[in-house]
Amino acid sequence: MTETILDVKGMSCPLPVLRTNKILRGLSGGARLRVLATDRAAVADMQAFCRETGHALLAMSEDAGVFSFVIRKKA
């Protein structure tokens, strides 16, 4: 399955979540989106966003200050 990548490094809250929402609206149900962010607030924001919208947060990691979130769009 292909994965779309959204790079929002350097952007501050609420822009990472707003951009994530915008991209997800254009994807098909079940599609995967990897979001790369540097804003520490994105950790809580992405968890809350997925919980509230029904999208699945499949994975979350951090490497050298870059947070990676893998989200599967709800069907």
N, C-alpha and C positions, 0 to 999 in steps of 0.2 A: 504494500500500500504506500502510495506517495505521501509525503509530509510537506506541508507548506511551512516556510520559516518566516517569522516576523521578528525583525531586529528593532527593538525599542531601547537599546542601550543609550544611556545619557538622558533619557526622558524621565521626568518626575511625575509622581501621582497627581492627577488621575490619568495621565496620558497613556501609560501602558495598557490599562484595562480598557480605556475607550478605543484604542487602536485594535486591541484584541477583539472586542465586540464587533467592530466594523468589518474586520477580515472574516470572522466566523459567519456573519450574515451572508457573505458571498460564497460560502463553501456548502457542499452537499452534506446531508446528514451522515454521520459516521466518519467524516473526513478528519484528519489529524492536523493540528497546528502546533508547531514548536515556537514558543515565544522566548526571546533572549532579552533579559533586562538587567540593569545595574542598580535600580532603585530598590532598597531593602523593603520598602513598603509594599512592593509588588508581591512578596510572599503571602502576606495576609490578604491583600487585595485579590489575587488570583484565586485563592482558596474560597473566599467569600463570593466572588463572581461566579465560579463554577457551581457552588452550592445553591445560589439564588437562581441561576438560569437553567440548571439541569445538565449542563455540559460536564463531561467526565475529566477530572484532572488525573491523568494516567501516571505522570511522573513529575518529580520536581527535584532539581539538584542545583548545586552551586560549585563553581570552579573559578578561582582567582577573581572573585567579586562579580562574576556574571552568573545570574540565575537563569536556569532553563526550566521551562514548563511545557509539558506535552499535554495538550487538551484534545479530546475527541468530541466533535460536535454532536449534540443530541440528534436523534433521528427525527 
